[in-house]
Amino acid sequence: MIRAIYPGSFDPVTLGHVDIIKRASQTVDELIVGVLNNGAKAPLFSVDERVGMLKEVTADFPKVRVMCFSGLLVDFARQMQANTIVRGLRAISDFEYELQMAQTNRKMNPDVDTMFLATSLEYSYLSSTIVKEVAFFDGDIREFVPEPVILKVQEKVRERKAQ
Ligand code: PNS
């Protein structure tokens, strides 16, 4: 029985994230999308908004649950009795940090292993940071995020600019 966690900031969820969620959920028995609630990062969306968007875009994926967590990922994994962490790898530049995280997590909790999925080619350039950057300069983000997320990002960016 593989219960996996796909952790991230998801600020906002992109089509690349959805691709990983879909593919990972076909491989494992249960997939918990873990949304990091970390005050230090000053996200665009609140954790509740990020969880809400993920729930909406994964509503048709039967094995997927969306939850938020704070603190260490390995503690969340222990709490959820998860034995696997899923991460997407876009490029070699991701590898060093991802390997370091995987090894640190395994050191802290040897019961949890990390599984990497290669990002689909069509999303290999994509990140939440890029989406926010494009949106802040009024660029078209329709090919980057799921349909229900487009307006929410544009609205949030408008609010930020008005502040
Ligand atoms: O979407 P991101 O920012 O690439 O996700 C990073 C995330 C959430 C996976 C990572 O920052 C994390 O696991 N944070 C929780 C704190 C933790 O456990 N840190 C130690 C990892 S070595």
Backbone and ligand atoms as CSV (ligand in chain L), in Angstrom:
chain,resi,resn,atom,element,x,y,z
A,1,MET,N,N,0.858,-1.200,0.000
A,1,MET,CA,C,0.000,0.000,0.000
A,1,MET,C,C,0.891,1.246,0.000
A,2,ILE,N,N,0.815,2.032,-1.040
A,2,ILE,CA,C,1.621,3.259,-1.100
A,2,ILE,C,C,0.721,4.463,-0.854
A,3,ARG,N,N,0.966,5.100,0.298
A,3,ARG,CA,C,0.295,6.383,0.553
A,3,ARG,C,C,1.363,7.454,0.405
A,4,ALA,N,N,1.185,8.299,-0.596
A,4,ALA,CA,C,2.226,9.283,-0.922
A,4,ALA,C,C,1.759,10.699,-0.632
A,5,ILE,N,N,2.760,11.548,-0.386
A,5,ILE,CA,C,2.485,12.984,-0.225
A,5,ILE,C,C,3.181,13.722,-1.363
A,6,TYR,N,N,2.445,14.587,-2.020
A,6,TYR,CA,C,3.043,15.489,-3.012
A,6,TYR,C,C,3.038,16.878,-2.371
A,7,PRO,N,N,4.197,17.290,-1.831
A,7,PRO,CA,C,4.215,18.556,-1.089
A,7,PRO,C,C,4.616,19.732,-1.974
A,8,GLY,N,N,4.211,20.915,-1.573
A,8,GLY,CA,C,4.641,22.094,-2.307
A,8,GLY,C,C,3.981,23.341,-1.770
A,9,SER,N,N,4.368,24.471,-2.360
A,9,SER,CA,C,3.764,25.747,-1.970
A,9,SER,C,C,2.490,25.992,-2.793
A,10,PHE,N,N,2.506,25.577,-4.037
A,10,PHE,CA,C,1.344,25.691,-4.935
A,10,PHE,C,C,0.777,27.114,-4.924
A,11,ASP,N,N,1.624,28.083,-5.147
A,11,ASP,CA,C,1.220,29.500,-5.043
A,11,ASP,C,C,1.389,30.216,-6.380
A,12,PRO,N,N,0.531,29.942,-7.374
A,12,PRO,CA,C,-0.624,29.058,-7.391
A,12,PRO,C,C,-0.280,27.703,-8.017
A,13,VAL,N,N,-1.255,26.783,-7.981
A,13,VAL,CA,C,-1.109,25.499,-8.674
A,13,VAL,C,C,-1.003,25.769,-10.180
A,14,THR,N,N,-0.071,25.076,-10.834
A,14,THR,CA,C,0.115,25.240,-12.289
A,14,THR,C,C,-0.323,23.956,-13.011
A,15,LEU,N,N,-0.332,24.032,-14.332
A,15,LEU,CA,C,-0.655,22.828,-15.121
A,15,LEU,C,C,0.421,21.765,-14.932
A,16,GLY,N,N,1.648,22.201,-14.637
A,16,GLY,CA,C,2.733,21.246,-14.363
A,16,GLY,C,C,2.445,20.456,-13.091
A,17,HIS,N,N,1.961,21.140,-12.054
A,17,HIS,CA,C,1.589,20.442,-10.815
A,17,HIS,C,C,0.468,19.431,-11.088
A,18,VAL,N,N,-0.538,19.877,-11.834
A,18,VAL,CA,C,-1.687,19.000,-12.092
A,18,VAL,C,C,-1.248,17.745,-12.843
A,19,ASP,N,N,-0.311,17.938,-13.769
A,19,ASP,CA,C,0.233,16.808,-14.539
A,19,ASP,C,C,0.905,15.794,-13.590
A,20,ILE,N,N,1.685,16.300,-12.638
A,20,ILE,CA,C,2.360,15.399,-11.688
A,20,ILE,C,C,1.321,14.713,-10.790
A,21,ILE,N,N,0.338,15.469,-10.325
A,21,ILE,CA,C,-0.702,14.892,-9.447
A,21,ILE,C,C,-1.423,13.761,-10.177
A,22,LYS,N,N,-1.776,14.026,-11.421
A,22,LYS,CA,C,-2.518,13.032,-12.216
A,22,LYS,C,C,-1.670,11.765,-12.405
A,23,ARG,N,N,-0.415,11.958,-12.805
A,23,ARG,CA,C,0.431,10.790,-13.093
A,23,ARG,C,C,0.793,10.042,-11.814
A,24,ALA,N,N,1.112,10.790,-10.752
A,24,ALA,CA,C,1.477,10.124,-9.495
A,24,ALA,C,C,0.286,9.347,-8.954
A,25,SER,N,N,-0.897,9.916,-9.064
A,25,SER,CA,C,-2.076,9.253,-8.483
A,25,SER,C,C,-2.415,7.960,-9.226
A,26,GLN,N,N,-1.918,7.851,-10.462
A,26,GLN,CA,C,-2.145,6.592,-11.199
A,26,GLN,C,C,-1.172,5.500,-10.750
A,27,THR,N,N,-0.123,5.911,-10.043
A,27,THR,CA,C,0.934,4.977,-9.634
A,27,THR,C,C,0.785,4.517,-8.185
A,28,VAL,N,N,0.212,5.373,-7.345
A,28,VAL,CA,C,0.140,5.060,-5.906
A,28,VAL,C,C,-1.293,4.697,-5.523
A,29,ASP,N,N,-1.461,4.246,-4.276
A,29,ASP,CA,C,-2.810,3.889,-3.822
A,29,ASP,C,C,-3.583,5.116,-3.342
A,30,GLU,N,N,-2.831,6.034,-2.738
A,30,GLU,CA,C,-3.462,7.242,-2.206
A,30,GLU,C,C,-2.467,8.390,-2.314
A,31,LEU,N,N,-2.928,9.544,-2.747
A,31,LEU,CA,C,-2.017,10.696,-2.877
A,31,LEU,C,C,-2.572,11.881,-2.090
A,32,ILE,N,N,-1.756,12.332,-1.144
A,32,ILE,CA,C,-2.131,13.520,-0.372
A,32,ILE,C,C,-1.335,14.698,-0.924
A,33,VAL,N,N,-2.032,15.689,-1.435
A,33,VAL,CA,C,-1.344,16.899,-1.875
A,33,VAL,C,C,-1.186,17.767,-0.618
A,34,GLY,N,N,0.063,17.996,-0.225
A,34,GLY,CA,C,0.350,18.727,1.012
A,34,GLY,C,C,0.747,20.156,0.705
A,35,VAL,N,N,-0.089,21.090,1.125
A,35,VAL,CA,C,0.164,22.504,0.831
A,35,VAL,C,C,0.886,23.129,2.024
A,36,LEU,N,N,2.079,23.644,1.771
A,36,LEU,CA,C,2.895,24.188,2.858
A,36,LEU,C,C,2.319,25.500,3.380
A,37,ASN,N,N,2.072,25.511,4.683
A,37,ASN,CA,C,1.596,26.713,5.348
A,37,ASN,C,C,2.782,27.315,6.096
A,38,ASN,N,N,3.534,28.118,5.388
A,38,ASN,CA,C,4.774,28.629,5.966
A,38,ASN,C,C,4.789,30.152,5.895
A,39,GLY,N,N,4.543,30.786,7.047
A,39,GLY,CA,C,4.428,32.243,7.129
A,39,GLY,C,C,5.620,32.989,6.549
A,40,ALA,N,N,6.793,32.389,6.580
A,40,ALA,CA,C,8.013,33.085,6.176
A,40,ALA,C,C,8.055,33.397,4.677
A,41,LYS,N,N,7.251,32.670,3.887
A,41,LYS,CA,C,7.390,32.801,2.429
A,41,LYS,C,C,6.559,33.921,1.794
A,42,ALA,N,N,5.653,34.564,2.563
A,42,ALA,CA,C,4.784,35.635,2.047
A,42,ALA,C,C,4.162,35.281,0.699
A,43,PRO,N,N,3.298,34.275,0.680
A,43,PRO,CA,C,2.716,33.850,-0.592
A,43,PRO,C,C,1.688,34.834,-1.140
A,44,LEU,N,N,1.373,34.697,-2.422
A,44,LEU,CA,C,0.328,35.523,-3.048
A,44,LEU,C,C,-1.042,35.106,-2.516
A,45,PHE,N,N,-1.256,33.797,-2.412
A,45,PHE,CA,C,-2.536,33.264,-1.934
A,45,PHE,C,C,-2.394,32.722,-0.515
A,46,SER,N,N,-3.451,32.860,0.276
A,46,SER,CA,C,-3.447,32.273,1.624
A,46,SER,C,C,-3.451,30.752,1.476
A,47,VAL,N,N,-3.115,30.070,2.546
A,47,VAL,CA,C,-3.082,28.611,2.470
A,47,VAL,C,C,-4.483,28.054,2.170
A,48,ASP,N,N,-5.516,28.670,2.734
A,48,ASP,CA,C,-6.887,28.195,2.471
A,48,ASP,C,C,-7.250,28.376,0.996
A,49,GLU,N,N,-6.811,29.486,0.425
A,49,GLU,CA,C,-7.100,29.720,-1.000
A,49,GLU,C,C,-6.366,28.691,-1.868
A,50,ARG,N,N,-5.116,28.385,-1.497
A,50,ARG,CA,C,-4.340,27.410,-2.281
A,50,ARG,C,C,-4.947,26.016,-2.175
A,51,VAL,N,N,-5.369,25.655,-0.941
A,51,VAL,CA,C,-6.025,24.351,-0.754
A,51,VAL,C,C,-7.322,24.314,-1.574
A,52,GLY,N,N,-8.082,25.408,-1.531
A,52,GLY,CA,C,-9.356,25.479,-2.255
A,52,GLY,C,C,-9.167,25.291,-3.757
A,53,MET,N,N,-8.160,25.964,-4.313
A,53,MET,CA,C,-7.911,25.850,-5.758
A,53,MET,C,C,-7.513,24.422,-6.117
A,54,LEU,N,N,-6.661,23.822,-5.269
A,54,LEU,CA,C,-6.218,22.445,-5.552
A,54,LEU,C,C,-7.383,21.463,-5.457
A,55,LYS,N,N,-8.255,21.686,-4.467
A,55,LYS,CA,C,-9.425,20.788,-4.343
A,55,LYS,C,C,-10.287,20.883,-5.590
A,56,GLU,N,N,-10.455,22.107,-6.072
A,56,GLU,CA,C,-11.291,22.308,-7.256
A,56,GLU,C,C,-10.693,21.606,-8.476
A,57,VAL,N,N,-9.381,21.745,-8.672
A,57,VAL,CA,C,-8.799,21.199,-9.906
A,57,VAL,C,C,-8.493,19.697,-9.812
A,58,THR,N,N,-8.588,19.123,-8.601
A,58,THR,CA,C,-8.344,17.679,-8.478
A,58,THR,C,C,-9.630,16.925,-8.126
A,59,ALA,N,N,-10.750,17.625,-8.231
A,59,ALA,CA,C,-12.030,17.033,-7.807
A,59,ALA,C,C,-12.328,15.708,-8.519
A,60,ASP,N,N,-11.837,15.558,-9.744
A,60,ASP,CA,C,-12.139,14.333,-10.513
A,60,ASP,C,C,-11.098,13.232,-10.318
A,61,PHE,N,N,-10.097,13.471,-9.470
A,61,PHE,CA,C,-9.063,12.453,-9.239
A,61,PHE,C,C,-9.419,11.686,-7.965
A,62,PRO,N,N,-9.892,10.448,-8.095
A,62,PRO,CA,C,-10.459,9.745,-6.939
A,62,PRO,C,C,-9.475,9.444,-5.809
A,63,LYS,N,N,-8.195,9.273,-6.128
A,63,LYS,CA,C,-7.255,8.872,-5.066
A,63,LYS,C,C,-6.600,10.060,-4.372
A,64,VAL,N,N,-7.015,11.273,-4.730
A,64,VAL,CA,C,-6.304,12.469,-4.261
A,64,VAL,C,C,-7.062,13.192,-3.151
A,65,ARG,N,N,-6.302,13.567,-2.111
A,65,ARG,CA,C,-6.810,14.382,-1.010
A,65,ARG,C,C,-5.928,15.615,-0.909
A,66,VAL,N,N,-6.480,16.744,-0.565
A,66,VAL,CA,C,-5.665,17.958,-0.419
A,66,VAL,C,C,-5.708,18.404,1.043
A,67,MET,N,N,-4.525,18.645,1.604
A,67,MET,CA,C,-4.442,19.076,3.006
A,67,MET,C,C,-3.344,20.120,3.127
A,68,CYS,N,N,-3.379,20.899,4.211
A,68,CYS,CA,C,-2.250,21.793,4.439
A,68,CYS,C,C,-1.394,21.238,5.572
A,69,PHE,N,N,-0.133,21.661,5.594
A,69,PHE,CA,C,0.734,21.247,6.701
A,69,PHE,C,C,1.688,22.383,7.027
A,70,SER,N,N,2.160,22.369,8.279
A,70,SER,CA,C,3.220,23.308,8.638
A,70,SER,C,C,4.292,22.513,9.363
A,71,GLY,N,N,5.461,23.089,9.470
A,71,GLY,CA,C,6.555,22.358,10.102
A,71,GLY,C,C,7.235,21.449,9.108
A,72,LEU,N,N,7.860,20.406,9.632
A,72,LEU,CA,C,8.648,19.515,8.763
A,72,LEU,C,C,7.750,18.570,7.973
A,73,LEU,N,N,8.143,18.382,6.722
A,73,LEU,CA,C,7.411,17.459,5.849
A,73,LEU,C,C,7.436,16.032,6.404
A,74,VAL,N,N,8.573,15.622,6.953
A,74,VAL,CA,C,8.655,14.242,7.452
A,74,VAL,C,C,7.730,14.015,8.653
A,75,ASP,N,N,7.497,15.080,9.429
A,75,ASP,CA,C,6.563,14.942,10.549
A,75,ASP,C,C,5.127,14.805,10.032
A,76,PHE,N,N,4.834,15.578,8.986
A,76,PHE,CA,C,3.505,15.463,8.360
A,76,PHE,C,C,3.328,14.059,7.783
A,77,ALA,N,N,4.392,13.551,7.144
A,77,ALA,CA,C,4.329,12.207,6.557
A,77,ALA,C,C,4.057,11.165,7.657
A,78,ARG,N,N,4.752,11.329,8.765
A,78,ARG,CA,C,4.567,10.394,9.889
A,78,ARG,C,C,3.132,10.447,10.392
A,79,GLN,N,N,2.659,11.679,10.564
A,79,GLN,CA,C,1.293,11.904,11.060
A,79,GLN,C,C,0.247,11.272,10.128
A,80,MET,N,N,0.498,11.336,8.827
A,80,MET,CA,C,-0.463,10.800,7.856
A,80,MET,C,C,-0.192,9.328,7.531
A,81,GLN,N,N,0.846,8.761,8.157
A,81,GLN,CA,C,1.264,7.378,7.881
A,81,GLN,C,C,1.553,7.179,6.390
A,82,ALA,N,N,2.214,8.184,5.825
A,82,ALA,CA,C,2.603,8.112,4.410
A,82,ALA,C,C,4.020,7.556,4.323
A,83,ASN,N,N,4.282,6.744,3.308
A,83,ASN,CA,C,5.608,6.137,3.166
A,83,ASN,C,C,6.381,6.673,1.957
A,84,THR,N,N,5.776,7.584,1.213
A,84,THR,CA,C,6.411,8.077,-0.007
A,84,THR,C,C,6.176,9.581,-0.173
A,85,ILE,N,N,7.218,10.264,-0.653
A,85,ILE,CA,C,7.094,11.676,-1.024
A,85,ILE,C,C,7.268,11.738,-2.538
A,86,VAL,N,N,6.413,12.474,-3.204
A,86,VAL,CA,C,6.516,12.617,-4.663
A,86,VAL,C,C,6.985,14.037,-4.977
A,87,ARG,N,N,7.970,14.152,-5.858
A,87,ARG,CA,C,8.408,15.466,-6.338
A,87,ARG,C,C,8.605,15.389,-7.853
A,88,GLY,N,N,8.337,16.486,-8.521
A,88,GLY,CA,C,8.562,16.559,-9.964
A,88,GLY,C,C,9.935,17.147,-10.235
A,89,LEU,N,N,10.598,16.630,-11.243
A,89,LEU,CA,C,11.896,17.183,-11.653
A,89,LEU,C,C,11.742,17.784,-13.037
A,90,ARG,N,N,12.020,19.099,-13.141
A,90,ARG,CA,C,11.862,19.763,-14.440
A,90,ARG,C,C,13.152,19.744,-15.234
A,91,ALA,N,N,14.243,20.013,-14.544
A,91,ALA,CA,C,15.531,20.165,-15.250
A,91,ALA,C,C,16.642,19.809,-14.285
A,92,ILE,N,N,17.850,19.744,-14.810
A,92,ILE,CA,C,18.997,19.380,-13.983
A,92,ILE,C,C,19.182,20.387,-12.843
A,93,SER,N,N,18.758,21.626,-13.092
A,93,SER,CA,C,18.893,22.670,-12.062
A,93,SER,C,C,18.049,22.355,-10.823
A,94,ASP,N,N,16.988,21.597,-10.983
A,94,ASP,CA,C,16.166,21.190,-9.819
A,94,ASP,C,C,16.868,20.125,-8.999
A,95,PHE,N,N,17.749,19.370,-9.658
A,95,PHE,CA,C,18.199,18.106,-9.087
A,95,PHE,C,C,18.953,18.248,-7.768
A,96,GLU,N,N,19.853,19.243,-7.723
A,96,GLU,CA,C,20.721,19.365,-6.551
A,96,GLU,C,C,19.900,19.606,-5.276
A,97,TYR,N,N,18.982,20.566,-5.352
A,97,TYR,CA,C,18.140,20.897,-4.203
A,97,TYR,C,C,17.215,19.724,-3.847
A,98,GLU,N,N,16.664,19.104,-4.882
A,98,GLU,CA,C,15.726,17.997,-4.643
A,98,GLU,C,C,16.431,16.802,-4.005
A,99,LEU,N,N,17.656,16.535,-4.465
A,99,LEU,CA,C,18.412,15.417,-3.900
A,99,LEU,C,C,18.747,15.701,-2.432
A,100,GLN,N,N,19.148,16.936,-2.179
A,100,GLN,CA,C,19.475,17.350,-0.813
A,100,GLN,C,C,18.248,17.195,0.095
A,101,MET,N,N,17.088,17.640,-0.384
A,101,MET,CA,C,15.862,17.506,0.424
A,101,MET,C,C,15.530,16.038,0.657
A,102,ALA,N,N,15.619,15.238,-0.417
A,102,ALA,CA,C,15.262,13.816,-0.309
A,102,ALA,C,C,16.174,13.117,0.698
A,103,GLN,N,N,17.461,13.441,0.630
A,103,GLN,CA,C,18.398,12.764,1.531
A,103,GLN,C,C,18.224,13.228,2.974
A,104,THR,N,N,17.969,14.522,3.150
A,104,THR,CA,C,17.728,15.041,4.502
A,104,THR,C,C,16.467,14.407,5.081
A,105,ASN,N,N,15.418,14.367,4.264
A,105,ASN,CA,C,14.154,13.788,4.735
A,105,ASN,C,C,14.316,12.320,5.101
A,106,ARG,N,N,15.096,11.613,4.290
A,106,ARG,CA,C,15.298,10.181,4.554
A,106,ARG,C,C,16.127,9.960,5.819
A,107,LYS,N,N,17.068,10.870,6.048
A,107,LYS,CA,C,17.884,10.808,7.263
A,107,LYS,C,C,16.984,11.017,8.494
A,108,MET,N,N,16.085,11.999,8.379
A,108,MET,CA,C,15.217,12.321,9.513
A,108,MET,C,C,14.128,11.275,9.715
A,109,ASN,N,N,13.685,10.683,8.620
A,109,ASN,CA,C,12.635,9.657,8.725
A,109,ASN,C,C,12.896,8.554,7.687
A,110,PRO,N,N,13.640,7.506,8.105
A,110,PRO,CA,C,14.017,6.448,7.155
A,110,PRO,C,C,12.820,5.639,6.629
A,111,ASP,N,N,11.651,5.842,7.232
A,111,ASP,CA,C,10.466,5.110,6.752
A,111,ASP,C,C,9.855,5.760,5.513
A,112,VAL,N,N,10.346,6.940,5.154
A,112,VAL,CA,C,9.761,7.653,4.011
A,112,VAL,C,C,10.791,7.792,2.901
A,113,ASP,N,N,10.396,7.403,1.707
A,113,ASP,CA,C,11.294,7.517,0.560
A,113,ASP,C,C,10.725,8.532,-0.438
A,114,THR,N,N,11.617,9.128,-1.234
A,114,THR,CA,C,11.153,10.111,-2.216
A,114,THR,C,C,11.161,9.506,-3.610
A,115,MET,N,N,10.070,9.743,-4.317
A,115,MET,CA,C,9.929,9.258,-5.691
A,115,MET,C,C,9.886,10.487,-6.607
A,116,PHE,N,N,10.740,10.492,-7.632
A,116,PHE,CA,C,10.757,11.641,-8.552
A,116,PHE,C,C,10.041,11.287,-9.848
A,117,LEU,N,N,9.238,12.226,-10.325
A,117,LEU,CA,C,8.633,12.066,-11.649
A,117,LEU,C,C,9.208,13.148,-12.549
A,118,ALA,N,N,9.617,12.748,-13.747
A,118,ALA,CA,C,10.104,13.742,-14.710
A,118,ALA,C,C,8.900,14.524,-15.218
A,119,THR,N,N,8.980,15.832,-15.118
A,119,THR,CA,C,7.901,16.701,-15.613
A,119,THR,C,C,7.693,16.466,-17.112
A,120,SER,N,N,6.455,16.484,-17.539
A,120,SER,CA,C,6.192,16.369,-18.977
A,120,SER,C,C,6.873,17.526,-19.702
A,121,LEU,N,N,7.406,17.221,-20.871
A,121,LEU,CA,C,8.173,18.228,-21.643
A,121,LEU,C,C,7.439,19.554,-21.793
A,122,GLU,N,N,6.126,19.463,-22.055
A,122,GLU,CA,C,5.356,20.688,-22.323
A,122,GLU,C,C,5.298,21.631,-21.119
A,123,TYR,N,N,5.616,21.107,-19.911
A,123,TYR,CA,C,5.567,21.964,-18.719
A,123,TYR,C,C,6.944,22.160,-18.090
A,124,SER,N,N,7.991,21.782,-18.788
A,124,SER,CA,C,9.310,21.747,-18.154
A,124,SER,C,C,9.848,23.144,-17.816
A,125,TYR,N,N,9.290,24.174,-18.437
A,125,TYR,CA,C,9.742,25.554,-18.174
A,125,TYR,C,C,8.927,26.218,-17.070
A,126,LEU,N,N,7.844,25.571,-16.654
A,126,LEU,CA,C,6.801,26.238,-15.874
A,126,LEU,C,C,7.041,26.214,-14.370
A,127,SER,N,N,6.752,27.340,-13.705
A,127,SER,CA,C,6.803,27.379,-12.242
A,127,SER,C,C,5.770,28.395,-11.752
A,128,SER,N,N,5.395,28.294,-10.493
A,128,SER,CA,C,4.455,29.270,-9.918
A,128,SER,C,C,5.054,30.673,-9.970
A,129,THR,N,N,6.363,30.754,-9.777
A,129,THR,CA,C,7.043,32.061,-9.796
A,129,THR,C,C,6.912,32.717,-11.167
A,130,ILE,N,N,7.103,31.914,-12.217
A,130,ILE,CA,C,6.978,32.438,-13.593
A,130,ILE,C,C,5.541,32.916,-13.849
A,131,VAL,N,N,4.572,32.129,-13.365
A,131,VAL,CA,C,3.160,32.499,-13.559
A,131,VAL,C,C,2.884,33.860,-12.917
A,132,LYS,N,N,3.384,34.055,-11.699
A,132,LYS,CA,C,3.140,35.318,-10.988
A,132,LYS,C,C,3.817,36.488,-11.703
A,133,GLU,N,N,5.025,36.239,-12.166
A,133,GLU,CA,C,5.784,37.276,-12.887
A,133,GLU,C,C,5.015,37.715,-14.148
A,134,VAL,N,N,4.554,36.731,-14.921
A,134,VAL,CA,C,3.819,37.050,-16.166
A,134,VAL,C,C,2.535,37.800,-15.824
A,135,ALA,N,N,1.821,37.312,-14.788
A,135,ALA,CA,C,0.539,37.930,-14.413
A,135,ALA,C,C,0.741,39.368,-13.926
A,136,PHE,N,N,1.822,39.618,-13.193
A,136,PHE,CA,C,2.077,40.974,-12.692
A,136,PHE,C,C,2.290,41.967,-13.820
A,137,PHE,N,N,2.778,41.474,-14.964
A,137,PHE,CA,C,2.983,42.364,-16.106
A,137,PHE,C,C,1.886,42.173,-17.159
A,138,ASP,N,N,0.720,41.697,-16.677
A,138,ASP,CA,C,-0.485,41.556,-17.499
A,138,ASP,C,C,-0.315,40.628,-18.697
A,139,GLY,N,N,0.585,39.662,-18.575
A,139,GLY,CA,C,0.751,38.672,-19.643
A,139,GLY,C,C,-0.344,37.613,-19.571
A,140,ASP,N,N,-0.407,36.825,-20.622
A,140,ASP,CA,C,-1.435,35.793,-20.747
A,140,ASP,C,C,-0.995,34.525,-20.007
A,141,ILE,N,N,-1.736,34.132,-18.989
A,141,ILE,CA,C,-1.354,32.938,-18.203
A,141,ILE,C,C,-2.251,31.737,-18.499
A,142,ARG,N,N,-3.068,31.849,-19.552
A,142,ARG,CA,C,-4.045,30.785,-19.819
A,142,ARG,C,C,-3.422,29.427,-20.106
A,143,GLU,N,N,-2.191,29.432,-20.615
A,143,GLU,CA,C,-1.549,28.139,-20.921
A,143,GLU,C,C,-0.724,27.609,-19.756
A,144,PHE,N,N,-0.749,28.330,-18.647
A,144,PHE,CA,C,0.112,27.967,-17.516
A,144,PHE,C,C,-0.630,27.371,-16.326
A,145,VAL,N,N,-1.871,27.812,-16.126
A,145,VAL,CA,C,-2.612,27.369,-14.921
A,145,VAL,C,C,-3.966,26.787,-15.329
A,146,PRO,N,N,-4.557,25.938,-14.469
A,146,PRO,CA,C,-5.868,25.384,-14.796
A,146,PRO,C,C,-6.914,26.493,-14.925
A,147,GLU,N,N,-7.935,26.224,-15.711
A,147,GLU,CA,C,-8.947,27.231,-16.041
A,147,GLU,C,C,-9.515,27.969,-14.809
A,148,PRO,N,N,-9.910,27.252,-13.735
A,148,PRO,CA,C,-10.505,27.965,-12.593
A,148,PRO,C,C,-9.521,28.876,-11.847
A,149,VAL,N,N,-8.235,28.721,-12.142
A,149,VAL,CA,C,-7.209,29.479,-11.404
A,149,VAL,C,C,-6.866,30.808,-12.101
A,150,ILE,N,N,-7.170,30.887,-13.417
A,150,ILE,CA,C,-6.760,32.054,-14.215
A,150,ILE,C,C,-7.265,33.369,-13.605
A,151,LEU,N,N,-8.598,33.439,-13.432
A,151,LEU,CA,C,-9.195,34.680,-12.923
A,151,LEU,C,C,-8.739,34.994,-11.507
A,152,LYS,N,N,-8.548,33.932,-10.709
A,152,LYS,CA,C,-8.146,34.131,-9.302
A,152,LYS,C,C,-6.754,34.782,-9.239
A,153,VAL,N,N,-5.863,34.342,-10.105
A,153,VAL,CA,C,-4.515,34.935,-10.122
A,153,VAL,C,C,-4.614,36.393,-10.586
A,154,GLN,N,N,-5.370,36.610,-11.659
A,154,GLN,CA,C,-5.473,37.974,-12.198
A,154,GLN,C,C,-6.072,38.933,-11.159
A,155,GLU,N,N,-7.074,38.439,-10.445
A,155,GLU,CA,C,-7.734,39.247,-9.414
A,155,GLU,C,C,-6.766,39.576,-8.270
A,156,LYS,N,N,-6.024,38.560,-7.836
A,156,LYS,CA,C,-5.072,38.719,-6.728
A,156,LYS,C,C,-3.977,39.713,-7.100
A,157,VAL,N,N,-3.527,39.615,-8.332
A,157,VAL,CA,C,-2.475,40.514,-8.797
A,157,VAL,C,C,-3.004,41.961,-8.835
A,158,ARG,N,N,-4.253,42.103,-9.288
A,158,ARG,CA,C,-4.877,43.449,-9.315
A,158,ARG,C,C,-4.938,44.034,-7.909
A,159,GLU,N,N,-5.356,43.183,-6.947
A,159,GLU,CA,C,-5.428,43.627,-5.532
A,159,GLU,C,C,-4.060,44.071,-5.042
A,160,ARG,N,N,-3.037,43.277,-5.339
A,160,ARG,CA,C,-1.671,43.586,-4.879
A,160,ARG,C,C,-1.181,44.909,-5.452
A,161,LYS,N,N,-1.515,45.119,-6.738
A,161,LYS,CA,C,-1.045,46.349,-7.393
A,161,LYS,C,C,-1.738,47.584,-6.800
A,162,ALA,N,N,-2.996,47.388,-6.350
A,162,ALA,CA,C,-3.783,48.521,-5.806
A,162,ALA,C,C,-3.331,48.899,-4.393
A,163,GLN,N,N,-2.571,48.029,-3.754
A,163,GLN,CA,C,-2.163,48.272,-2.346
A,163,GLN,C,C,-1.124,49.371,-2.232
L,1,PNS,O1,O,6.760,24.215,-3.987
L,1,PNS,P1,P,8.091,24.159,-3.323
L,1,PNS,O2,O,8.413,25.508,-2.707
L,1,PNS,O3,O,9.159,23.684,-4.250
L,1,PNS,O4,O,7.994,23.094,-2.123
L,1,PNS,C1,C,9.031,22.977,-1.171
L,1,PNS,C2,C,8.614,22.045,-0.018
L,1,PNS,C3,C,7.254,22.459,0.533
L,1,PNS,C4,C,8.524,20.644,-0.516
L,1,PNS,C5,C,9.720,22.149,1.077
L,1,PNS,O5,O,10.016,23.480,1.315
L,1,PNS,C6,C,9.304,21.501,2.397
L,1,PNS,O6,O,9.174,20.302,2.484
L,1,PNS,N1,N,9.065,22.337,3.424
L,1,PNS,C7,C,8.651,21.891,4.733
L,1,PNS,C8,C,9.756,22.065,5.758
L,1,PNS,C9,C,10.743,20.914,5.658
L,1,PNS,O7,O,10.433,19.784,5.909
L,1,PNS,N2,N,11.976,21.282,5.302
L,1,PNS,C10,C,13.067,20.341,5.238
L,1,PNS,C11,C,13.227,19.731,3.871
L,1,PNS,S1,S,14.891,19.241,3.719
